[in-house]
Structure formats: structure tokens, C-alpha cells
Amino acid sequence: MESNAFYISNRNKLKEIWLIPALFFAVAFGWLIATRGMSMGILLLIIPFLIGFVSLIFLKPRIGLIVFMFYCFIQPTLGKHIEGPQFGLGQDGLLLLTWLGVFFYRTSRFRFRHLNNDLVWLALVWFAITVLQIGNPERPSILGWFYEMRSATLYWVLSIPLAFFLFNKKKDVDLFLNIIIVLSLIGALYGAKQLFIGVDEAENRWLEAGAKKTHILFGKLRVFSYYAEAGQFGASQAQLAIMCIILAIGPHSQKLKIWYGIAGLVIFYGMLISGTRGAMAALVGGGFTFLVLSKQVKILILGGIVGIGFLGVLKYTSIGSGNDQIQRLRTSLDPEDPSLKVRLFNQKILKDYLATKPFGTGVGTIGQWGTTYNADKYISTIPPDSLYVKIWAMYGVIGFIIWFGIMLYITGKSAGIIWKTRDPVLRNKLMSLCGGATGILLCSYGNEVLNAMPSSMIVYISWTLIWLSPRWDTPQPQTITA
């Protein structure tokens, strides 16, 4: 008997029955695209890849953390070029998906006892304090709390344990450094493209929507590359520049020295064209950290002379004044700078306002989410300008002391671990990680940097790798006695 799609012989049944559901899905997808537009078609095309990606994370959770690192760099530019979706929530989704991959993986591999260390516990303490802020007497908006707590503590408490699980081999230090250096180098080159060729249509639309007043000064563009804005771009570039410089003078092969040196110079140029004055703190803080941890008095003295000389040229000479980037960098050392005076004035207002609020006004009441979800509160009208000021305003003086104490403890213990490291190559890499993290911490005094991507991701994973490093160090020499 002759067969077709609807009248099927027994002999061909298994071969042709699939045409019925295929026809059904084709009609359904066609109807969705016709009624919802091409965006629905694009979504339907992406779904199979998403299913494959999710399956891959469950097979190899490590992939999830690596993709998260890449996503932290490109997420801001996705938001500028594709309107509508909340791409920032993709960071949360990747971290939670990777956690699910860890839970449902072969459980014998991931031992949760490895998370019983002070770095993880400190993250949990700060997360608990943030949760308690929901009950702040000022009654802040729960939506403002939710969006702010993601950068204030959620990424911190999710990414550090994941790094302990998934980046626990010595070669992961090289993997991590290579990823962030390459992405930062590409960011610097893309920034140069914006400066010399111009921004694209989507980036220009973002500038015209309001960012223009802070990113075009005296007719000159403050380059932002594919980062969230110029401040984050400049600070992150400064962090990676000092890290590359530290690596370039380390005990590596000649090829690696050249690679780190060239990458460091290009990324340093990226910092300059961002016009971010606060990035100077990342350079100074990271460089000073390296000089102290080098354990060599000659290097400490020589580095100190070079650093002081560099700052002296900016402060007391007019060398390079014809260059807009150098001239703007020079204003970071001017105590009479109008921008600095405005910041100090705002801090004085906050000091009076917070005098009777030892626990602050609540998470999400100041800054971007304050103006969005807590516009009825006076504090939302005051720009924080600094992460330190923001923590002080949201958590109060008590919360700020706890947070700052945690930062000092982590920085101090990181330095102590590196001080005892015997492997010279590993030691140099750890000094690079510690110098970059310390630089970002200092840089956050002038800008909101540590709570923004990709800087926060780089700092959190850097801390974790430093904590893990003693297991990779050269064994202590054994003394044999008669």
C-alpha cells in the first residue's frame, strides 16, 4: 500500500511518524514569529544553544565559571547595543547555574569542607549583614535592596566558593591571568578605536541618553570601550596595567616578559584615554604593594624613587600638558580641583545627615538604585561618587567599620601568604594578583569600582587563588639531623 505523511504502512511507520510533530512545531514557530516579530525568531534559534550550554555546565561546571569571567567584560556593551533585556541579571544566572552544576555533578569530587576557611566565612558575614539591612529603620525599598545587594555582596558570596571548587589547580593561575589580560588588551584596542574612529550608533545613543555630560568634556571623549562607563574602564585598565608590569619583571621566560610588557603598555594607554583620574590610585597602590612584597631593599628604594618622580612630574611640572589625557591625570593631584571640592562638600552633608543613623539608611538608598527605587528619600539625591562613601551611607558607620576591617584583613593575610611563598614564579604571579586587588581597593575611594564588573570578579578570584596558593608552593626543605 502506498504511504504518505498521514496514511502510513506498518513497514515505514517508524521512519515517517516524526513528520507529524515536526509539522506541528513548524506551524507553531511560524505563528509565533508572525505575531511576535523577529525577536521571537531569534529567541527560538538561541534556545537549542542554551539547552546545549546548560547541559555542558552540568557535565563540566568549570565551563560556567570561565564563561562568567568573559561575560563580566562584555555584559555592559550588550546592554548598550541590545535594548530591552536585563543583561546584568545574566551574571546572576551564570553563577547560580554553575552552582547547580556543582551540586548535581559527581558529589565525591567537590568537598564542601574545603570552604571552611576565613575568606568564605567573611563573605558570608557580610552577606548576613546585608540581609539584616532589610529591616533598616529607614524602611528602604525591597527592590532597591535587591538590585544593590547583588553587587554589594551576592557576587562576592557566590563567586569565591565556586573559585575554590573549580580553580583549584596551579595551572588555573595562568588561565585566569591570560583570560583577563587578553580581554583587557582587546578592551584597550577597542577604546583606541572609539577615540580615533568614533563610537558606533548604539554607543552614541547611550551617550545622548545622558552619559554625554560625563563622557564628553571640553569636546573630548572619555573613552569607555566595552565597559560600563569610563570610570570602570580606566580603573580596570590601571589594575591590569600594574599587574602586567609586575609580571614583566618577574622570573619568566623572555617571550613571556615581552608579552606581559607589550600588554602592560597598551593597557596603560587604555587607562590614559579613559580620562579617569582615580585610576592613579590603582597604579600607586598596586606598585607599592609589589615593592613591599618584593623583599628587596634595592627594588623598594628604586621603585619608590621612580614612583615619587612620576608623581612629582605630574604635580610640579607642565610636561605633557599638550596631551588631554595627561593633563586630566594631572588634575588628580590638584587639591583645588572643582570636582574634588564638590565631593568633599557632599561628604560633609552626608556626615551631618548620618550622625544619628549608626546603621545607615539601608542598602539601595543611594546611587543608581536609590534614585530609581528610593526617590522619596533625601539621601538618594546625593551622589556618593565613592564606594567608601556609599558603604558608609547604606550601612552606617558601624557597617563601614566592619566592611573596611574585612578589606584590611584580606589584604593583610594575602600579603602574609605571599611573603611566605618560596616558589619565585608563583610568588611573582601572586604579587601581581595582590597588587591589582589592592590597587582596586584604593581606587574605590574615588569611584565605585570594587562593586562593578569586571573589577569585582577579578578581585574575588584573585583573593581565592592567593588563599589556595600554599598547596602549590615549593615544599619546605627538610633538615636532616644525625
C-alpha positions in Angstrom: 0.0 0.0 0.0 1.3 3.5 -0.8 2.2 5.7 2.1 2.2 9.4 2.8 2.6 11.6 5.9 -0.9 10.7 7.2 -1.5 7.2 5.8 1.4 5.1 6.8 2.2 1.4 6.2 3.5 -0.6 9.1 6.8 -1.1 7.3 7.5 2.6 7.1 5.8 3.7 10.3 9.0 4.3 12.4 10.7 6.2 9.6 7.9 8.8 8.8 5.9 9.3 12.0 8.3 12.1 13.0 6.8 14.3 10.3 3.7 14.9 12.3 5.3 16.6 15.4 7.8 18.4 13.1 4.9 19.9 11.1 3.2 20.9 14.3 6.3 22.7 15.6 7.0 24.4 12.3 3.4 25.8 12.2 3.7 26.9 15.9 7.1 28.6 15.4 5.8 30.3 12.2 2.8 31.6 14.1 4.9 32.9 17.0 7.3 34.7 14.6 4.4 36.2 12.6 2.7 37.5 15.7 5.7 38.5 17.9 8.2 39.6 15.3 11.8 38.6 14.5 12.9 38.9 18.1 10.9 35.8 18.8 12.5 34.1 15.9 16.0 34.9 17.2 15.0 33.6 20.6 13.8 30.3 19.1 17.1 30.0 17.3 19.0 30.6 20.5 17.1 28.1 22.6 18.8 25.0 21.3 22.2 26.6 22.0 21.1 27.5 25.5 20.0 23.9 26.2 23.4 22.7 24.9 25.2 25.2 27.1 23.2 24.2 30.2 24.0 20.6 29.6 27.7 21.4 29.2 27.8 23.2 32.5 26.2 20.2 34.2 28.9 18.0 32.6 31.7 20.4 33.3 30.8 23.1 35.9 34.2 24.7 35.4 33.0 26.0 32.0 30.3 28.0 33.8 32.9 30.0 35.8 35.0 30.6 32.7 32.0 31.9 30.7 31.1 34.1 33.7 34.5 35.7 33.5 34.1 36.5 29.8 30.5 37.7 30.4 31.6 40.2 33.1 33.6 42.0 30.5 31.1 42.1 27.6 27.8 42.4 29.5 27.9 46.3 29.6 28.2 46.6 25.9 25.5 44.1 25.3 23.2 46.4 27.3 24.1 49.3 25.1 23.6 47.5 21.8 20.5 45.5 22.6 17.7 47.4 24.3 15.2 45.6 26.5 16.8 42.5 28.2 18.4 43.0 31.7 21.8 41.6 30.7 23.1 42.4 34.3 20.9 39.5 35.6 22.8 37.2 33.3 25.7 37.3 35.7 23.4 36.1 38.5 22.1 33.4 36.2 25.5 32.1 35.2 26.7 31.9 38.9 23.5 30.1 40.0 23.6 27.8 37.0 27.2 26.9 37.8 26.3 26.3 41.4 23.6 23.8 40.2 26.2 22.2 38.1 28.4 21.7 41.1 25.6 20.3 43.2 24.5 17.8 40.6 28.0 16.8 39.5 29.7 13.8 40.9 29.5 14.8 44.5 32.6 13.0 45.6 34.7 15.4 43.6 33.6 18.6 45.4 34.3 18.5 49.1 32.5 21.3 50.9 34.9 21.1 53.8 37.3 23.0 51.5 35.0 26.0 52.0 35.7 26.1 55.7 38.1 29.0 55.6 38.2 32.6 56.7 37.8 34.0 53.2 34.5 32.3 52.7 33.3 33.0 56.2 34.0 36.7 55.8 31.9 36.8 52.6 29.1 35.0 54.5 29.3 37.5 57.4 29.0 40.5 55.0 26.1 38.7 53.2 24.3 38.2 56.5 24.8 41.9 57.4 23.3 42.9 54.1 20.3 40.6 54.6 19.7 42.2 58.1 19.7 45.6 56.4 16.2 44.7 55.0 15.0 45.7 58.5 16.7 49.1 58.5 14.6 51.6 60.4 14.6 53.9 57.4 12.4 51.3 55.6 14.2 51.3 52.2 12.5 49.8 49.1 13.0 46.0 48.8 13.6 46.3 45.1 16.3 48.8 45.7 17.8 46.4 48.3 17.7 43.5 45.8 19.4 45.3 42.9 22.1 46.9 45.1 22.9 43.8 47.2 23.8 41.9 44.0 27.0 44.0 43.5 27.4 44.6 47.3 27.6 41.0 48.4 25.8 38.4 46.2 28.6 38.1 43.5 31.1 38.0 46.4 29.5 35.2 48.3 28.7 33.2 45.1 32.0 33.5 43.2 34.6 32.9 45.9 33.3 29.4 46.9 33.0 28.5 43.2 36.6 29.5 42.6 37.7 27.3 45.5 35.9 24.4 43.8 36.7 25.0 40.2 40.0 26.9 40.0 42.0 24.7 42.5 45.0 23.8 40.3 48.2 25.6 39.9 47.7 26.0 36.1 44.5 27.9 36.8 46.5 30.9 37.9 47.9 31.1 34.3 44.5 30.5 32.8 42.9 33.3 34.9 45.7 35.7 34.1 45.7 35.0 30.4 41.9 35.5 30.2 41.8 38.8 32.0 44.9 40.2 30.2 43.7 39.3 26.8 40.2 40.7 27.4 41.7 43.9 28.9 44.1 44.2 25.9 41.2 43.9 23.5 39.3 46.5 25.6 42.2 48.9 25.2 42.3 48.4 21.5 38.6 48.9 21.2 38.9 52.0 23.2 41.5 53.4 20.8 39.1 52.7 18.0 36.4 54.8 19.8 38.9 57.6 20.2 40.3 57.7 16.6 37.4 56.4 14.5 34.5 57.1 16.8 31.7 55.4 18.7 29.1 53.3 16.9 25.4 54.1 16.6 24.3 52.3 19.8 27.1 53.8 21.8 26.2 57.3 20.5 22.6 56.7 21.5 23.8 55.8 25.0 25.8 59.0 25.2 22.9 61.1 24.0 20.6 59.5 26.6 22.5 61.2 29.4 26.1 59.8 29.6 27.3 62.6 27.4 27.6 65.1 30.2 30.2 62.9 32.0 31.9 61.3 29.0 32.4 64.3 26.7 34.4 67.0 28.5 35.6 70.1 26.6 34.7 68.4 23.3 36.9 65.4 24.1 35.6 61.8 24.5 36.3 60.0 27.7 36.8 56.5 26.3 34.7 53.7 27.8 35.4 50.8 25.4 33.0 47.9 26.0 32.9 48.6 29.8 30.0 50.1 31.7 31.5 53.6 31.7 34.8 55.4 31.5 35.4 55.3 35.3 35.2 51.5 35.4 37.2 51.2 32.2 40.1 53.4 33.4 40.3 51.7 36.8 40.2 48.2 35.4 42.9 49.1 32.8 45.1 50.6 35.6 44.6 47.3 37.6 45.7 45.1 34.7 48.5 47.5 33.6 50.2 47.3 37.0 49.6 43.5 37.1 51.3 43.1 33.7 54.2 45.3 34.7 54.8 43.2 37.8 54.7 40.0 35.7 57.0 41.6 33.1 59.8 42.0 35.6 59.3 38.5 37.2 61.4 35.4 36.7 59.6 34.3 33.5 60.9 33.4 30.0 61.9 36.1 27.6 58.8 35.5 25.5 56.5 35.9 28.4 58.3 39.0 29.6 57.9 40.6 26.2 54.2 39.6 26.1 53.5 41.0 29.5 55.5 44.1 28.8 53.7 44.9 25.5 50.3 44.1 27.0 51.0 46.3 30.0 52.0 49.3 27.8 48.9 49.0 25.6 46.6 48.6 28.6 48.3 51.6 30.3 47.4 53.6 27.2 43.8 52.4 27.6 43.9 53.8 31.2 45.1 57.2 29.9 42.5 57.6 27.2 39.7 56.8 29.7 40.4 60.2 31.4 39.8 58.5 34.8 41.8 60.4 37.4 41.1 57.9 40.2 42.9 55.2 38.2 46.1 56.7 39.6 45.3 55.1 42.9 45.3 51.7 41.4 48.8 52.2 39.9 50.2 53.7 43.1 48.6 51.1 45.4 49.5 48.1 43.2 53.0 49.3 42.7 53.6 50.0 46.4 52.2 46.6 47.3 54.7 44.9 44.9 57.6 46.9 46.2 56.9 45.9 49.8 56.3 42.2 48.9 59.5 42.0 46.8 61.6 41.7 49.9 64.4 43.5 48.2 65.5 46.8 49.7 67.2 47.9 46.4 64.0 47.4 44.4 61.9 49.1 47.1 64.2 52.2 47.1 64.5 52.3 43.3 60.8 51.8 42.8 60.0 54.4 45.4 62.2 56.9 43.6 60.6 56.2 40.3 57.1 56.4 41.7 57.8 59.7 43.6 59.5 61.1 40.5 56.5 60.2 38.3 54.1 61.9 40.8 56.4 64.9 41.1 56.4 65.4 37.3 52.7 65.4 37.3 52.4 67.7 40.3 55.2 70.2 39.8 55.8 70.4 36.1 53.9 71.1 32.9 55.4 68.2 31.0 52.9 66.7 28.7 50.3 69.4 29.2 49.6 69.4 25.5 48.1 65.9 25.9 44.5 66.0 27.1 44.8 62.6 28.9 47.9 63.5 30.8 46.5 66.9 31.7 43.4 65.3 33.1 45.5 62.8 35.0 47.4 65.8 36.5 44.3 67.2 38.0 44.0 64.2 40.3 46.8 65.7 42.3 45.3 69.2 42.5 43.6 69.9 45.9 41.8 72.9 44.3 40.1 70.8 41.7 36.4 71.8 41.5 35.3 68.1 41.2 37.2 67.3 44.4 35.6 70.2 46.2 32.1 69.1 45.2 32.8 65.6 46.5 34.1 66.9 49.8 31.0 69.1 50.1 28.7 66.2 49.5 30.6 64.2 52.2 30.1 67.0 54.7 26.3 66.9 54.0 26.3 63.1 54.5 28.2 63.4 57.7 25.6 65.7 59.2 22.7 63.6 57.8 24.1 60.2 59.1 25.1 61.5 62.5 22.0 59.9 64.1 21.9 56.9 61.8 24.6 54.4 63.0 23.2 51.7 60.7 22.9 53.9 57.7 19.8 54.4 55.6 19.7 50.9 54.1 21.0 49.1 51.1 20.0 50.6 47.8 19.1 54.1 49.1 21.9 56.0 47.4 23.4 55.9 43.9 21.7 54.5 40.8 19.2 52.2 42.7 18.5 54.9 45.2 17.3 57.4 42.6 15.3 54.5 40.9 13.6 52.9 43.9 14.1 55.3 46.8 13.5 58.6 45.2 11.3 59.7 48.1 14.4 59.7 50.4 16.7 62.7 50.7 19.9 60.7 50.6 19.0 59.4 47.1 19.6 63.0 45.8 23.3 63.0 47.0 25.8 61.3 44.6 28.1 59.0 46.5 31.0 59.3 44.0 32.9 56.7 46.1 32.4 53.2 47.2 33.6 54.0 50.7 31.0 56.8 50.9 28.3 54.5 49.5 29.1 51.8 52.1 29.1 54.4 54.9 25.7 55.8 53.7 24.0 52.4 53.3 25.4 50.5 56.3 26.2 53.4 58.6 29.5 53.9 60.5 29.2 50.5 62.2 28.8 48.7 58.9 31.6 50.7 57.3 34.0 49.8 60.1 33.1 46.1 59.7 33.5 46.3 55.9 36.8 48.2 56.0 38.1 45.8 58.6 37.3 42.8 56.4 39.1 44.5 53.5 42.2 45.2 55.6 42.2 41.6 57.0 42.0 40.1 53.5 44.7 42.4 52.2 47.0 41.7 55.1 46.6 38.0 55.0 47.1 38.0 51.3 50.4 39.8 51.8 51.3 37.3 54.6 50.7 34.3 52.3 52.8 35.8 49.5 55.6 36.7 52.0 56.0 33.0 52.9 55.8 31.7 49.3 59.0 30.1 48.3 58.4 29.3 44.6 59.7 32.5 42.8 57.5 32.2 39.7 54.3 31.5 41.7 55.3 34.3 44.1 55.5 36.8 41.2 52.1 35.8 39.9 50.6 36.2 43.4 52.2 39.6 43.8 50.6 40.6 40.6 47.1 39.4 41.8 47.6 41.1 45.2 48.9 44.3 43.7 45.9 44.5 41.3 43.4 43.8 44.1 44.9 46.3 46.5 45.0 48.9 43.7 41.3 48.5 43.0 40.5 48.7 46.8 42.4 52.1 46.9 40.9 53.2 43.7 37.4 52.6 45.1 37.9 55.6 47.4 37.4 57.9 44.5 35.0 55.8 42.4 32.6 52.9 42.7 34.9 50.3 41.3 35.1 47.3 43.6 31.4 46.8 43.3 31.4 46.9 39.5 32.3 44.3 36.8 34.8 43.2 35.7 36.9 44.6 38.6 34.9 42.8 41.4 35.2 39.5 39.6 38.9 39.9 39.1 39.4 40.8 42.8 37.3 38.0 44.2 39.0 35.3 42.1 42.4 36.8 42.8 41.8 36.5 46.6 40.8 32.9 46.2 43.9 32.0 44.1 46.1 33.6 46.8 44.3 31.6 49.5 44.8 28.4 47.5 48.4 29.0 46.6 50.1 27.4 49.7 49.2 24.0 48.4 51.1 24.7 45.1 54.2 26.2 46.8 57.7 24.5 46.8 57.8 22.1 49.8 59.7 23.3 52.9 63.3 21.9 52.8 63.7 19.1 55.4 66.6 19.4 57.8 68.3 16.0 58.4 69.9 15.6 61.8 72.3 12.9 62.9 
